[in-house]
Amino acid sequence: MQCSLFGIPCRTVAAAAVASLWFGLPSLAAPESQSAGTAGNLITHVSAIEGQPLVVTVIDTNQRAMAVYFVDRQTGEITLRSVRNLTWDLQMSNFNTGKPLPQDIRSGLPK
């Protein structure tokens, strides 16, 4: 089964994101570096942490979906790690794992 993201093969999307952002990274030797870019309805973000695979995040603003890829620095192998449609996530009014909750803060504000 061939993996595709929004009708485009996953490897193609990730390779294009990495290729377009690779030269924009401040320094791959730095302990942490990040780069982001946009193209049409796609937003890409590359996070580079020394000793770890590159993490490429691709967000399709039309589809309201995101995909996360790992790119092996030695071999260039691209692995799809997750894909998620954000539509329902963005419908929530809040989602917190701890206090204070948004309604707690709102109730404490002067009126």
Legacy VTK file of the C-alpha trace (Angstrom):
# vtk DataFile Version 3.0
C-alpha trace
ASCII
DATASET POLYDATA
POINTS 111 float
0.000 0.000 0.000
1.441 3.353 -1.070
1.286 6.132 1.521
-0.083 9.453 0.290
-0.779 12.758 1.957
-3.481 14.827 0.282
-2.995 12.795 -2.897
0.779 13.319 -2.989
3.128 10.434 -2.107
4.391 10.891 1.472
8.035 10.564 0.484
7.587 13.319 -2.096
5.992 15.715 0.400
8.645 15.088 3.049
11.523 15.203 0.567
10.256 18.495 -0.862
9.875 19.973 2.625
13.359 18.912 3.650
14.924 20.009 0.365
13.245 23.412 0.423
14.230 24.080 4.015
17.590 22.307 4.260
19.629 25.296 3.179
17.635 27.654 5.394
18.679 25.939 8.608
20.977 28.143 10.726
23.342 25.253 11.466
22.835 21.532 11.619
25.786 21.344 13.986
23.987 23.518 16.534
22.418 21.660 19.469
18.965 22.720 18.257
17.865 24.484 15.116
14.539 25.023 13.450
13.296 26.252 10.121
9.848 26.837 8.694
8.364 27.725 5.337
5.157 27.936 3.374
4.127 27.006 -0.143
0.536 27.512 -1.211
-1.590 25.787 1.387
1.309 23.820 2.908
3.251 24.945 5.958
6.442 23.060 6.760
8.601 23.045 9.837
11.918 21.265 10.278
13.352 20.685 13.731
16.945 19.545 13.989
18.308 18.276 17.292
21.876 17.035 17.303
22.078 13.257 17.264
18.388 12.837 16.387
16.625 12.425 13.046
15.269 15.579 11.436
11.619 16.048 12.351
9.594 17.436 9.458
6.057 18.658 10.145
3.790 19.377 7.181
0.473 21.177 7.732
-2.143 21.436 4.996
-4.271 24.463 5.859
-6.981 23.545 3.337
-7.375 19.997 4.621
-6.784 21.066 8.261
-4.407 18.137 8.637
-0.809 17.607 9.645
1.807 14.929 9.123
5.064 14.310 10.978
8.084 12.635 9.384
11.479 11.522 10.683
14.383 11.865 8.240
17.460 9.753 8.990
20.501 12.023 8.689
22.806 9.242 7.529
20.654 7.484 4.926
18.034 10.113 4.057
15.318 7.536 4.722
11.990 9.243 5.388
9.579 7.619 7.823
6.007 8.777 8.280
5.397 8.933 12.048
1.847 10.279 12.251
-0.973 11.963 10.346
-3.878 13.740 11.992
-6.872 15.710 10.857
-7.074 18.786 13.107
-10.679 19.725 12.333
-12.165 18.344 15.540
-9.206 19.387 17.674
-9.790 22.977 16.612
-13.486 22.743 17.514
-12.713 22.336 21.236
-13.035 25.450 23.370
-10.201 24.248 25.628
-8.113 21.205 26.392
-5.750 21.396 29.336
-4.172 18.735 31.458
-3.738 20.862 34.544
-4.956 23.836 36.462
-5.667 26.640 36.107
-8.249 25.910 33.428
-9.222 28.727 31.048
-12.567 29.177 32.821
-10.717 29.491 36.183
-8.584 32.305 34.762
-11.585 33.964 33.117
-13.600 33.906 36.356
-10.713 35.578 38.239
-10.408 38.524 35.830
-11.955 41.851 36.792
-15.226 42.593 35.028
LINES 1 112
111 0 1 2 3 4 5 6 7 8 9 10 11 12 13 14 15 16 17 18 19 20 21 22 23 24 25 26 27 28 29 30 31 32 33 34 35 36 37 38 39 40 41 42 43 44 45 46 47 48 49 50 51 52 53 54 55 56 57 58 59 60 61 62 63 64 65 66 67 68 69 70 71 72 73 74 75 76 77 78 79 80 81 82 83 84 85 86 87 88 89 90 91 92 93 94 95 96 97 98 99 100 101 102 103 104 105 106 107 108 109 110
